[in-house]
Amino acid sequence: MSAFASIKQGLEEAAAHTGGAPSGVLEHRPLAVDVAELRRRLGLTQDQFAGRFGFSAATARPRGPRWSSST
């Protein structure tokens, strides 16, 4: 299968899945994590937590819900 055909097939499958059609797609919905509590249990500041896990300190700052709660 050509790269174009593979990409086209993937897009068609994604569109079908988004539209509610059975597509054999497995969804993974991660459980909510209380990052502030985890950081406290590890005894790390926001900057230390961010550095340990390889992202910016701005990312570690709380900003409210990141995902919709609708299912």
CHARMM-style PDB file with segment names, atoms N, HN, CA, C and O in Angstrom:
ATOM      1  N   MET     1       0.850  -1.168   0.000  1.00  0.00      PROA
ATOM      2  CA  MET     1       0.000   0.000   0.000  1.00  0.00      PROA
ATOM      3  C   MET     1       0.902   1.240   0.000  1.00  0.00      PROA
ATOM      4  O   MET     1       1.890   1.301   0.731  1.00  0.00      PROA
ATOM      5  N   SER     2       0.550   2.214  -0.822  1.00  0.00      PROA
ATOM      6  HN  SER     2      -0.253   2.165  -1.416  1.00  0.00      PROA
ATOM      7  CA  SER     2       1.349   3.444  -0.887  1.00  0.00      PROA
ATOM      8  C   SER     2       1.126   4.280   0.366  1.00  0.00      PROA
ATOM      9  O   SER     2       0.155   4.089   1.098  1.00  0.00      PROA
ATOM     10  N   ALA     3       2.037   5.202   0.591  1.00  0.00      PROA
ATOM     11  HN  ALA     3       2.826   5.357  -0.004  1.00  0.00      PROA
ATOM     12  CA  ALA     3       1.916   6.088   1.749  1.00  0.00      PROA
ATOM     13  C   ALA     3       0.611   6.881   1.663  1.00  0.00      PROA
ATOM     14  O   ALA     3      -0.084   7.051   2.665  1.00  0.00      PROA
ATOM     15  N   PHE     4       0.283   7.363   0.467  1.00  0.00      PROA
ATOM     16  HN  PHE     4       0.847   7.225  -0.347  1.00  0.00      PROA
ATOM     17  CA  PHE     4      -0.955   8.121   0.293  1.00  0.00      PROA
ATOM     18  C   PHE     4      -2.169   7.269   0.638  1.00  0.00      PROA
ATOM     19  O   PHE     4      -3.064   7.723   1.352  1.00  0.00      PROA
ATOM     20  N   ALA     5      -2.205   6.043   0.137  1.00  0.00      PROA
ATOM     21  HN  ALA     5      -1.479   5.675  -0.443  1.00  0.00      PROA
ATOM     22  CA  ALA     5      -3.343   5.153   0.391  1.00  0.00      PROA
ATOM     23  C   ALA     5      -3.468   4.838   1.882  1.00  0.00      PROA
ATOM     24  O   ALA     5      -4.571   4.764   2.422  1.00  0.00      PROA
ATOM     25  N   SER     6      -2.336   4.657   2.527  1.00  0.00      PROA
ATOM     26  HN  SER     6      -1.439   4.717   2.088  1.00  0.00      PROA
ATOM     27  CA  SER     6      -2.344   4.364   3.962  1.00  0.00      PROA
ATOM     28  C   SER     6      -2.883   5.552   4.765  1.00  0.00      PROA
ATOM     29  O   SER     6      -3.695   5.376   5.674  1.00  0.00      PROA
ATOM     30  N   ILE     7      -2.432   6.749   4.427  1.00  0.00      PROA
ATOM     31  HN  ILE     7      -1.773   6.892   3.689  1.00  0.00      PROA
ATOM     32  CA  ILE     7      -2.904   7.954   5.110  1.00  0.00      PROA
ATOM     33  C   ILE     7      -4.391   8.154   4.846  1.00  0.00      PROA
ATOM     34  O   ILE     7      -5.148   8.475   5.762  1.00  0.00      PROA
ATOM     35  N   LYS     8      -4.816   7.964   3.589  1.00  0.00      PROA
ATOM     36  HN  LYS     8      -4.202   7.703   2.845  1.00  0.00      PROA
ATOM     37  CA  LYS     8      -6.229   8.111   3.236  1.00  0.00      PROA
ATOM     38  C   LYS     8      -7.076   7.124   4.026  1.00  0.00      PROA
ATOM     39  O   LYS     8      -8.125   7.491   4.554  1.00  0.00      PROA
ATOM     40  N   GLN     9      -6.634   5.886   4.111  1.00  0.00      PROA
ATOM     41  HN  GLN     9      -5.782   5.587   3.682  1.00  0.00      PROA
ATOM     42  CA  GLN     9      -7.370   4.865   4.847  1.00  0.00      PROA
ATOM     43  C   GLN     9      -7.486   5.256   6.334  1.00  0.00      PROA
ATOM     44  O   GLN     9      -8.553   5.135   6.936  1.00  0.00      PROA
ATOM     45  N   GLY    10      -6.385   5.720   6.902  1.00  0.00      PROA
ATOM     46  HN  GLY    10      -5.518   5.818   6.414  1.00  0.00      PROA
ATOM     47  CA  GLY    10      -6.394   6.133   8.305  1.00  0.00      PROA
ATOM     48  C   GLY    10      -7.350   7.287   8.555  1.00  0.00      PROA
ATOM     49  O   GLY    10      -8.070   7.296   9.554  1.00  0.00      PROA
ATOM     50  N   LEU    11      -7.359   8.258   7.654  1.00  0.00      PROA
ATOM     51  HN  LEU    11      -6.774   8.251   6.843  1.00  0.00      PROA
ATOM     52  CA  LEU    11      -8.276   9.395   7.793  1.00  0.00      PROA
ATOM     53  C   LEU    11      -9.724   8.957   7.664  1.00  0.00      PROA
ATOM     54  O   LEU    11     -10.588   9.444   8.393  1.00  0.00      PROA
ATOM     55  N   GLU    12      -9.994   8.043   6.742  1.00  0.00      PROA
ATOM     56  HN  GLU    12      -9.292   7.648   6.149  1.00  0.00      PROA
ATOM     57  CA  GLU    12     -11.362   7.540   6.587  1.00  0.00      PROA
ATOM     58  C   GLU    12     -11.802   6.774   7.835  1.00  0.00      PROA
ATOM     59  O   GLU    12     -12.946   6.907   8.271  1.00  0.00      PROA
ATOM     60  N   GLU    13     -10.908   5.980   8.406  1.00  0.00      PROA
ATOM     61  HN  GLU    13      -9.979   5.872   8.051  1.00  0.00      PROA
ATOM     62  CA  GLU    13     -11.234   5.246   9.630  1.00  0.00      PROA
ATOM     63  C   GLU    13     -11.477   6.208  10.794  1.00  0.00      PROA
ATOM     64  O   GLU    13     -12.405   6.011  11.579  1.00  0.00      PROA
ATOM     65  N   ALA    14     -10.650   7.246  10.906  1.00  0.00      PROA
ATOM     66  HN  ALA    14      -9.896   7.406  10.269  1.00  0.00      PROA
ATOM     67  CA  ALA    14     -10.815   8.232  11.980  1.00  0.00      PROA
ATOM     68  C   ALA    14     -12.143   8.966  11.830  1.00  0.00      PROA
ATOM     69  O   ALA    14     -12.845   9.187  12.817  1.00  0.00      PROA
ATOM     70  N   ALA    15     -12.491   9.345  10.603  1.00  0.00      PROA
ATOM     71  HN  ALA    15     -11.921   9.165   9.801  1.00  0.00      PROA
ATOM     72  CA  ALA    15     -13.761  10.039  10.369  1.00  0.00      PROA
ATOM     73  C   ALA    15     -14.939   9.132  10.710  1.00  0.00      PROA
ATOM     74  O   ALA    15     -15.917   9.588  11.303  1.00  0.00      PROA
ATOM     75  N   ALA    16     -14.857   7.863  10.345  1.00  0.00      PROA
ATOM     76  HN  ALA    16     -14.062   7.493   9.864  1.00  0.00      PROA
ATOM     77  CA  ALA    16     -15.929   6.920  10.658  1.00  0.00      PROA
ATOM     78  C   ALA    16     -16.069   6.759  12.168  1.00  0.00      PROA
ATOM     79  O   ALA    16     -17.181   6.735  12.697  1.00  0.00      PROA
ATOM     80  N   HSD    17     -14.954   6.649  12.845  1.00  0.00      PROA
ATOM     81  HN  HSD    17     -14.051   6.668  12.415  1.00  0.00      PROA
ATOM     82  CA  HSD    17     -14.969   6.495  14.300  1.00  0.00      PROA
ATOM     83  C   HSD    17     -15.563   7.732  14.967  1.00  0.00      PROA
ATOM     84  O   HSD    17     -16.383   7.618  15.878  1.00  0.00      PROA
ATOM     85  N   THR    18     -15.151   8.904  14.515  1.00  0.00      PROA
ATOM     86  HN  THR    18     -14.485   8.996  13.775  1.00  0.00      PROA
ATOM     87  CA  THR    18     -15.658  10.154  15.072  1.00  0.00      PROA
ATOM     88  C   THR    18     -17.160  10.268  14.865  1.00  0.00      PROA
ATOM     89  O   THR    18     -17.873  10.808  15.711  1.00  0.00      PROA
ATOM     90  N   GLY    19     -17.630   9.762  13.746  1.00  0.00      PROA
ATOM     91  HN  GLY    19     -17.050   9.324  13.058  1.00  0.00      PROA
ATOM     92  CA  GLY    19     -19.058   9.807  13.443  1.00  0.00      PROA
ATOM     93  C   GLY    19     -19.869   8.755  14.172  1.00  0.00      PROA
ATOM     94  O   GLY    19     -21.093   8.726  14.045  1.00  0.00      PROA
ATOM     95  N   GLY    20     -19.214   7.889  14.934  1.00  0.00      PROA
ATOM     96  HN  GLY    20     -18.220   7.912  15.037  1.00  0.00      PROA
ATOM     97  CA  GLY    20     -19.924   6.884  15.708  1.00  0.00      PROA
ATOM     98  C   GLY    20     -20.021   5.519  15.050  1.00  0.00      PROA
ATOM     99  O   GLY    20     -20.583   4.591  15.631  1.00  0.00      PROA
ATOM    100  N   ALA    21     -19.484   5.385  13.854  1.00  0.00      PROA
ATOM    101  HN  ALA    21     -19.028   6.139  13.382  1.00  0.00      PROA
ATOM    102  CA  ALA    21     -19.536   4.090  13.169  1.00  0.00      PROA
ATOM    103  C   ALA    21     -18.576   3.105  13.825  1.00  0.00      PROA
ATOM    104  O   ALA    21     -17.490   3.493  14.258  1.00  0.00      PROA
ATOM    105  N   PRO    22     -18.968   1.830  13.903  1.00  0.00      PROA
ATOM    106  CA  PRO    22     -18.029   0.846  14.452  1.00  0.00      PROA
ATOM    107  C   PRO    22     -16.810   0.753  13.540  1.00  0.00      PROA
ATOM    108  O   PRO    22     -16.934   0.518  12.338  1.00  0.00      PROA
ATOM    109  N   SER    23     -15.637   0.939  14.127  1.00  0.00      PROA
ATOM    110  HN  SER    23     -15.536   1.130  15.103  1.00  0.00      PROA
ATOM    111  CA  SER    23     -14.432   0.960  13.283  1.00  0.00      PROA
ATOM    112  C   SER    23     -13.317   0.080  13.820  1.00  0.00      PROA
ATOM    113  O   SER    23     -12.248  -0.004  13.215  1.00  0.00      PROA
ATOM    114  N   GLY    24     -13.553  -0.580  14.952  1.00  0.00      PROA
ATOM    115  HN  GLY    24     -14.421  -0.512  15.444  1.00  0.00      PROA
ATOM    116  CA  GLY    24     -12.507  -1.430  15.516  1.00  0.00      PROA
ATOM    117  C   GLY    24     -11.409  -0.647  16.212  1.00  0.00      PROA
ATOM    118  O   GLY    24     -10.373  -1.210  16.563  1.00  0.00      PROA
ATOM    119  N   VAL    25     -11.624   0.638  16.413  1.00  0.00      PROA
ATOM    120  HN  VAL    25     -12.466   1.095  16.128  1.00  0.00      PROA
ATOM    121  CA  VAL    25     -10.629   1.483  17.071  1.00  0.00      PROA
ATOM    122  C   VAL    25     -10.717   1.274  18.578  1.00  0.00      PROA
ATOM    123  O   VAL    25     -11.807   1.276  19.149  1.00  0.00      PROA
ATOM    124  N   LEU    26      -9.575   1.095  19.212  1.00  0.00      PROA
ATOM    125  HN  LEU    26      -8.689   1.093  18.748  1.00  0.00      PROA
ATOM    126  CA  LEU    26      -9.527   0.994  20.660  1.00  0.00      PROA
ATOM    127  C   LEU    26      -9.177   2.357  21.230  1.00  0.00      PROA
ATOM    128  O   LEU    26      -8.161   2.950  20.869  1.00  0.00      PROA
ATOM    129  N   GLU    27     -10.025   2.848  22.121  1.00  0.00      PROA
ATOM    130  HN  GLU    27     -10.851   2.367  22.414  1.00  0.00      PROA
ATOM    131  CA  GLU    27      -9.769   4.142  22.753  1.00  0.00      PROA
ATOM    132  C   GLU    27      -9.192   3.935  24.134  1.00  0.00      PROA
ATOM    133  O   GLU    27      -9.611   3.043  24.872  1.00  0.00      PROA
ATOM    134  N   HSD    28      -8.235   4.760  24.472  1.00  0.00      PROA
ATOM    135  HN  HSD    28      -7.894   5.484  23.872  1.00  0.00      PROA
ATOM    136  CA  HSD    28      -7.678   4.751  25.821  1.00  0.00      PROA
ATOM    137  C   HSD    28      -7.986   6.095  26.445  1.00  0.00      PROA
ATOM    138  O   HSD    28      -7.546   7.134  25.954  1.00  0.00      PROA
ATOM    139  N   ARG    29      -8.737   6.071  27.519  1.00  0.00      PROA
ATOM    140  HN  ARG    29      -9.095   5.227  27.918  1.00  0.00      PROA
ATOM    141  CA  ARG    29      -9.039   7.304  28.244  1.00  0.00      PROA
ATOM    142  C   ARG    29      -8.364   7.210  29.598  1.00  0.00      PROA
ATOM    143  O   ARG    29      -8.807   6.459  30.467  1.00  0.00      PROA
ATOM    144  N   PRO    30      -7.300   7.963  29.779  1.00  0.00      PROA
ATOM    145  CA  PRO    30      -6.568   7.887  31.047  1.00  0.00      PROA
ATOM    146  C   PRO    30      -7.403   8.378  32.218  1.00  0.00      PROA
ATOM    147  O   PRO    30      -8.263   9.246  32.070  1.00  0.00      PROA
ATOM    148  N   LEU    31      -7.134   7.812  33.369  1.00  0.00      PROA
ATOM    149  HN  LEU    31      -6.436   7.107  33.489  1.00  0.00      PROA
ATOM    150  CA  LEU    31      -7.796   8.242  34.588  1.00  0.00      PROA
ATOM    151  C   LEU    31      -7.291   9.624  34.974  1.00  0.00      PROA
ATOM    152  O   LEU    31      -6.156   9.991  34.673  1.00  0.00      PROA
ATOM    153  N   ALA    32      -8.141  10.376  35.637  1.00  0.00      PROA
ATOM    154  HN  ALA    32      -9.064  10.078  35.881  1.00  0.00      PROA
ATOM    155  CA  ALA    32      -7.737  11.704  36.113  1.00  0.00      PROA
ATOM    156  C   ALA    32      -6.648  11.542  37.174  1.00  0.00      PROA
ATOM    157  O   ALA    32      -6.705  10.633  38.002  1.00  0.00      PROA
ATOM    158  N   VAL    33      -5.668  12.421  37.139  1.00  0.00      PROA
ATOM    159  HN  VAL    33      -5.621  13.159  36.466  1.00  0.00      PROA
ATOM    160  CA  VAL    33      -4.567  12.383  38.099  1.00  0.00      PROA
ATOM    161  C   VAL    33      -4.519  13.720  38.828  1.00  0.00      PROA
ATOM    162  O   VAL    33      -4.523  14.779  38.199  1.00  0.00      PROA
ATOM    163  N   ASP    34      -4.474  13.667  40.136  1.00  0.00      PROA
ATOM    164  HN  ASP    34      -4.470  12.807  40.646  1.00  0.00      PROA
ATOM    165  CA  ASP    34      -4.318  14.882  40.935  1.00  0.00      PROA
ATOM    166  C   ASP    34      -2.820  15.174  41.006  1.00  0.00      PROA
ATOM    167  O   ASP    34      -2.120  14.689  41.894  1.00  0.00      PROA
ATOM    168  N   VAL    35      -2.348  15.970  40.061  1.00  0.00      PROA
ATOM    169  HN  VAL    35      -2.917  16.365  39.339  1.00  0.00      PROA
ATOM    170  CA  VAL    35      -0.912  16.228  39.936  1.00  0.00      PROA
ATOM    171  C   VAL    35      -0.375  16.949  41.168  1.00  0.00      PROA
ATOM    172  O   VAL    35       0.733  16.663  41.621  1.00  0.00      PROA
ATOM    173  N   ALA    36      -1.157  17.885  41.712  1.00  0.00      PROA
ATOM    174  HN  ALA    36      -2.057  18.117  41.344  1.00  0.00      PROA
ATOM    175  CA  ALA    36      -0.691  18.610  42.896  1.00  0.00      PROA
ATOM    176  C   ALA    36      -0.478  17.645  44.062  1.00  0.00      PROA
ATOM    177  O   ALA    36       0.512  17.756  44.785  1.00  0.00      PROA
ATOM    178  N   GLU    37      -1.404  16.698  44.250  1.00  0.00      PROA
ATOM    179  HN  GLU    37      -2.208  16.607  43.663  1.00  0.00      PROA
ATOM    180  CA  GLU    37      -1.263  15.719  45.328  1.00  0.00      PROA
ATOM    181  C   GLU    37      -0.062  14.806  45.078  1.00  0.00      PROA
ATOM    182  O   GLU    37       0.693  14.511  46.004  1.00  0.00      PROA
ATOM    183  N   LEU    38       0.115  14.367  43.854  1.00  0.00      PROA
ATOM    184  HN  LEU    38      -0.499  14.607  43.102  1.00  0.00      PROA
ATOM    185  CA  LEU    38       1.261  13.529  43.506  1.00  0.00      PROA
ATOM    186  C   LEU    38       2.563  14.267  43.783  1.00  0.00      PROA
ATOM    187  O   LEU    38       3.503  13.705  44.345  1.00  0.00      PROA
ATOM    188  N   ARG    39       2.606  15.539  43.379  1.00  0.00      PROA
ATOM    189  HN  ARG    39       1.843  15.996  42.922  1.00  0.00      PROA
ATOM    190  CA  ARG    39       3.798  16.353  43.599  1.00  0.00      PROA
ATOM    191  C   ARG    39       4.080  16.508  45.088  1.00  0.00      PROA
ATOM    192  O   ARG    39       5.234  16.442  45.513  1.00  0.00      PROA
ATOM    193  N   ARG    40       3.031  16.714  45.883  1.00  0.00      PROA
ATOM    194  HN  ARG    40       2.094  16.767  45.538  1.00  0.00      PROA
ATOM    195  CA  ARG    40       3.206  16.826  47.336  1.00  0.00      PROA
ATOM    196  C   ARG    40       3.723  15.518  47.935  1.00  0.00      PROA
ATOM    197  O   ARG    40       4.612  15.533  48.787  1.00  0.00      PROA
ATOM    198  N   ARG    41       3.166  14.382  47.492  1.00  0.00      PROA
ATOM    199  HN  ARG    41       2.444  14.370  46.800  1.00  0.00      PROA
ATOM    200  CA  ARG    41       3.625  13.088  48.029  1.00  0.00      PROA
ATOM    201  C   ARG    41       5.090  12.829  47.688  1.00  0.00      PROA
ATOM    202  O   ARG    41       5.811  12.189  48.453  1.00  0.00      PROA
ATOM    203  N   LEU    42       5.523  13.336  46.525  1.00  0.00      PROA
ATOM    204  HN  LEU    42       4.937  13.856  45.904  1.00  0.00      PROA
ATOM    205  CA  LEU    42       6.922  13.167  46.142  1.00  0.00      PROA
ATOM    206  C   LEU    42       7.824  14.201  46.802  1.00  0.00      PROA
ATOM    207  O   LEU    42       9.049  14.090  46.746  1.00  0.00      PROA
ATOM    208  N   GLY    43       7.219  15.204  47.426  1.00  0.00      PROA
ATOM    209  HN  GLY    43       6.224  15.294  47.471  1.00  0.00      PROA
ATOM    210  CA  GLY    43       7.998  16.236  48.092  1.00  0.00      PROA
ATOM    211  C   GLY    43       8.741  17.138  47.124  1.00  0.00      PROA
ATOM    212  O   GLY    43       9.865  17.558  47.397  1.00  0.00      PROA
ATOM    213  N   LEU    44       8.111  17.438  45.987  1.00  0.00      PROA
ATOM    214  HN  LEU    44       7.197  17.097  45.765  1.00  0.00      PROA
ATOM    215  CA  LEU    44       8.764  18.248  44.960  1.00  0.00      PROA
ATOM    216  C   LEU    44       8.035  19.563  44.756  1.00  0.00      PROA
ATOM    217  O   LEU    44       6.811  19.628  44.870  1.00  0.00      PROA
ATOM    218  N   THR    45       8.788  20.608  44.457  1.00  0.00      PROA
ATOM    219  HN  THR    45       9.782  20.556  44.365  1.00  0.00      PROA
ATOM    220  CA  THR    45       8.191  21.873  44.052  1.00  0.00      PROA
ATOM    221  C   THR    45       7.705  21.705  42.614  1.00  0.00      PROA
ATOM    222  O   THR    45       8.017  20.708  41.962  1.00  0.00      PROA
ATOM    223  N   GLN    46       6.947  22.673  42.127  1.00  0.00      PROA
ATOM    224  HN  GLN    46       6.694  23.482  42.657  1.00  0.00      PROA
ATOM    225  CA  GLN    46       6.499  22.604  40.737  1.00  0.00      PROA
ATOM    226  C   GLN    46       7.696  22.563  39.782  1.00  0.00      PROA
ATOM    227  O   GLN    46       7.700  21.800  38.816  1.00  0.00      PROA
ATOM    228  N   ASP    47       8.708  23.385  40.059  1.00  0.00      PROA
ATOM    229  HN  ASP    47       8.704  24.005  40.844  1.00  0.00      PROA
ATOM    230  CA  ASP    47       9.890  23.397  39.198  1.00  0.00      PROA
ATOM    231  C   ASP    47      10.628  22.061  39.238  1.00  0.00      PROA
ATOM    232  O   ASP    47      11.060  21.558  38.201  1.00  0.00      PROA
ATOM    233  N   GLN    48      10.772  21.489  40.428  1.00  0.00      PROA
ATOM    234  HN  GLN    48      10.421  21.898  41.271  1.00  0.00      PROA
ATOM    235  CA  GLN    48      11.451  20.199  40.556  1.00  0.00      PROA
ATOM    236  C   GLN    48      10.665  19.091  39.864  1.00  0.00      PROA
ATOM    237  O   GLN    48      11.243  18.239  39.188  1.00  0.00      PROA
ATOM    238  N   PHE    49       9.347  19.106  40.035  1.00  0.00      PROA
ATOM    239  HN  PHE    49       8.877  19.797  40.583  1.00  0.00      PROA
ATOM    240  CA  PHE    49       8.482  18.099  39.419  1.00  0.00      PROA
ATOM    241  C   PHE    49       8.609  18.169  37.901  1.00  0.00      PROA
ATOM    242  O   PHE    49       8.773  17.148  37.234  1.00  0.00      PROA
ATOM    243  N   ALA    50       8.532  19.386  37.364  1.00  0.00      PROA
ATOM    244  HN  ALA    50       8.399  20.216  37.907  1.00  0.00      PROA
ATOM    245  CA  ALA    50       8.647  19.573  35.922  1.00  0.00      PROA
ATOM    246  C   ALA    50      10.007  19.083  35.421  1.00  0.00      PROA
ATOM    247  O   ALA    50      10.085  18.388  34.408  1.00  0.00      PROA
ATOM    248  N   GLY    51      11.068  19.444  36.129  1.00  0.00      PROA
ATOM    249  HN  GLY    51      11.005  20.008  36.952  1.00  0.00      PROA
ATOM    250  CA  GLY    51      12.410  19.013  35.721  1.00  0.00      PROA
ATOM    251  C   GLY    51      12.577  17.505  35.770  1.00  0.00      PROA
ATOM    252  O   GLY    51      13.209  16.920  34.891  1.00  0.00      PROA
ATOM    253  N   ARG    52      12.015  16.874  36.787  1.00  0.00      PROA
ATOM    254  HN  ARG    52      11.501  17.349  37.501  1.00  0.00      PROA
ATOM    255  CA  ARG    52      12.140  15.428  36.931  1.00  0.00      PROA
ATOM    256  C   ARG    52      11.466  14.691  35.779  1.00  0.00      PROA
ATOM    257  O   ARG    52      11.970  13.672  35.305  1.00  0.00      PROA
ATOM    258  N   PHE    53      10.316  15.215  35.327  1.00  0.00      PROA
ATOM    259  HN  PHE    53       9.906  16.042  35.712  1.00  0.00      PROA
ATOM    260  CA  PHE    53       9.543  14.516  34.300  1.00  0.00      PROA
ATOM    261  C   PHE    53       9.699  15.120  32.908  1.00  0.00      PROA
ATOM    262  O   PHE    53       9.037  14.688  31.965  1.00  0.00      PROA
ATOM    263  N   GLY    54      10.569  16.112  32.780  1.00  0.00      PROA
ATOM    264  HN  GLY    54      11.107  16.463  33.546  1.00  0.00      PROA
ATOM    265  CA  GLY    54      10.962  16.594  31.458  1.00  0.00      PROA
ATOM    266  C   GLY    54       9.998  17.535  30.754  1.00  0.00      PROA
ATOM    267  O   GLY    54       9.890  17.490  29.528  1.00  0.00      PROA
ATOM    268  N   PHE    55       9.300  18.380  31.488  1.00  0.00      PROA
ATOM    269  HN  PHE    55       9.389  18.417  32.484  1.00  0.00      PROA
ATOM    270  CA  PHE    55       8.483  19.392  30.839  1.00  0.00      PROA
ATOM    271  C   PHE    55       8.692  20.726  31.534  1.00  0.00      PROA
ATOM    272  O   PHE    55       9.355  20.794  32.569  1.00  0.00      PROA
ATOM    273  N   SER    56       8.131  21.782  30.973  1.00  0.00      PROA
ATOM    274  HN  SER    56       7.592  21.726  30.132  1.00  0.00      PROA
ATOM    275  CA  SER    56       8.385  23.116  31.520  1.00  0.00      PROA
ATOM    276  C   SER    56       7.633  23.318  32.827  1.00  0.00      PROA
ATOM    277  O   SER    56       6.617  22.670  33.079  1.00  0.00      PROA
ATOM    278  N   ALA    57       8.139  24.217  33.649  1.00  0.00      PROA
ATOM    279  HN  ALA    57       8.965  24.743  33.444  1.00  0.00      PROA
ATOM    280  CA  ALA    57       7.489  24.535  34.912  1.00  0.00      PROA
ATOM    281  C   ALA    57       6.101  25.124  34.665  1.00  0.00      PROA
ATOM    282  O   ALA    57       5.195  24.910  35.470  1.00  0.00      PROA
ATOM    283  N   ALA    58       5.917  25.859  33.571  1.00  0.00      PROA
ATOM    284  HN  ALA    58       6.653  26.033  32.917  1.00  0.00      PROA
ATOM    285  CA  ALA    58       4.604  26.426  33.245  1.00  0.00      PROA
ATOM    286  C   ALA    58       3.569  25.310  33.046  1.00  0.00      PROA
ATOM    287  O   ALA    58       2.400  25.476  33.392  1.00  0.00      PROA
ATOM    288  N   THR    59       3.996  24.198  32.500  1.00  0.00      PROA
ATOM    289  HN  THR    59       4.946  24.063  32.219  1.00  0.00      PROA
ATOM    290  CA  THR    59       3.090  23.063  32.295  1.00  0.00      PROA
ATOM    291  C   THR    59       2.668  22.462  33.630  1.00  0.00      PROA
ATOM    292  O   THR    59       1.565  21.926  33.741  1.00  0.00      PROA
ATOM    293  N   ALA    60       3.518  22.540  34.635  1.00  0.00      PROA
ATOM    294  HN  ALA    60       4.414  22.975  34.545  1.00  0.00      PROA
ATOM    295  CA  ALA    60       3.228  21.943  35.940  1.00  0.00      PROA
ATOM    296  C   ALA    60       2.291  22.801  36.780  1.00  0.00      PROA
ATOM    297  O   ALA    60       1.779  22.340  37.800  1.00  0.00      PROA
ATOM    298  N   ARG    61       2.066  24.029  36.368  1.00  0.00      PROA
ATOM    299  HN  ARG    61       2.483  24.404  35.540  1.00  0.00      PROA
ATOM    300  CA  ARG    61       1.200  24.910  37.151  1.00  0.00      PROA
ATOM    301  C   ARG    61      -0.267  24.587  36.897  1.00  0.00      PROA
ATOM    302  O   ARG    61      -0.661  24.384  35.748  1.00  0.00      PROA
ATOM    303  N   PRO    62      -1.077  24.537  37.943  1.00  0.00      PROA
ATOM    304  CA  PRO    62      -2.500  24.203  37.769  1.00  0.00      PROA
ATOM    305  C   PRO    62      -3.237  25.262  36.952  1.00  0.00      PROA
ATOM    306  O   PRO    62      -3.033  26.462  37.139  1.00  0.00      PROA
ATOM    307  N   ARG    63      -4.096  24.801  36.047  1.00  0.00      PROA
ATOM    308  HN  ARG    63      -4.263  23.826  35.896  1.00  0.00      PROA
ATOM    309  CA  ARG    63      -4.875  25.713  35.209  1.00  0.00      PROA
ATOM    310  C   ARG    63      -6.326  25.284  35.099  1.00  0.00      PROA
ATOM    311  O   ARG    63      -7.051  25.823  34.262  1.00  0.00      PROA
ATOM    312  N   GLY    64      -6.769  24.359  35.887  1.00  0.00      PROA
ATOM    313  HN  GLY    64      -6.180  23.921  36.567  1.00  0.00      PROA
ATOM    314  CA  GLY    64      -8.145  23.888  35.778  1.00  0.00      PROA
ATOM    315  C   GLY    64      -8.204  22.620  34.939  1.00  0.00      PROA
ATOM    316  O   GLY    64      -7.164  22.072  34.574  1.00  0.00      PROA
ATOM    317  N   PRO    65      -9.409  22.145  34.628  1.00  0.00      PROA
ATOM    318  CA  PRO    65      -9.562  20.889  33.892  1.00  0.00      PROA
ATOM    319  C   PRO    65      -8.925  20.963  32.511  1.00  0.00      PROA
ATOM    320  O   PRO    65      -9.058  21.964  31.808  1.00  0.00      PROA
ATOM    321  N   ARG    66      -8.237  19.903  32.133  1.00  0.00      PROA
ATOM    322  HN  ARG    66      -8.129  19.089  32.704  1.00  0.00      PROA
ATOM    323  CA  ARG    66      -7.595  19.844  30.828  1.00  0.00      PROA
ATOM    324  C   ARG    66      -8.446  19.104  29.805  1.00  0.00      PROA
ATOM    325  O   ARG    66      -8.257  19.276  28.601  1.00  0.00      PROA
ATOM    326  N   TRP    67      -9.380  18.282  30.272  1.00  0.00      PROA
ATOM    327  HN  TRP    67      -9.534  18.142  31.250  1.00  0.00      PROA
ATOM    328  CA  TRP    67     -10.221  17.511  29.362  1.00  0.00      PROA
ATOM    329  C   TRP    67     -11.674  17.735  29.711  1.00  0.00      PROA
ATOM    330  O   TRP    67     -12.020  18.063  30.846  1.00  0.00      PROA
ATOM    331  N   SER    68     -12.498  17.556  28.733  1.00  0.00      PROA
ATOM    332  HN  SER    68     -12.217  17.289  27.811  1.00  0.00      PROA
ATOM    333  CA  SER    68     -13.933  17.629  28.949  1.00  0.00      PROA
ATOM    334  C   SER    68     -14.370  16.467  29.821  1.00  0.00      PROA
ATOM    335  O   SER    68     -13.821  15.371  29.710  1.00  0.00      PROA
ATOM    336  N   SER    69     -15.338  16.688  30.678  1.00  0.00      PROA
ATOM    337  HN  SER    69     -15.784  17.579  30.768  1.00  0.00      PROA
ATOM    338  CA  SER    69     -15.830  15.601  31.527  1.00  0.00      PROA
ATOM    339  C   SER    69     -16.944  14.836  30.830  1.00  0.00      PROA
ATOM    340  O   SER    69     -17.457  13.867  31.390  1.00  0.00      PROA
ATOM    341  N   SER    70     -17.340  15.243  29.614  1.00  0.00      PROA
ATOM    342  HN  SER    70     -16.923  16.030  29.159  1.00  0.00      PROA
ATOM    343  CA  SER    70     -18.382  14.516  28.899  1.00  0.00      PROA
ATOM    344  C   SER    70     -17.845  13.187  28.400  1.00  0.00      PROA
ATOM    345  O   SER    70     -16.661  13.061  28.090  1.00  0.00      PROA
ATOM    346  N   THR    71     -18.718  12.206  28.326  1.00  0.00      PROA
ATOM    347  HN  THR    71     -19.681  12.309  28.578  1.00  0.00      PROA
ATOM    348  CA  THR    71     -18.282  10.878  27.901  1.00  0.00      PROA
ATOM    349  C   THR    71     -18.952  10.464  26.639  1.00  0.00      PROA
ATOM    350  OT1 THR    71     -18.700   9.369  26.136  1.00  0.00      PROA
TER     351      THR     71
END
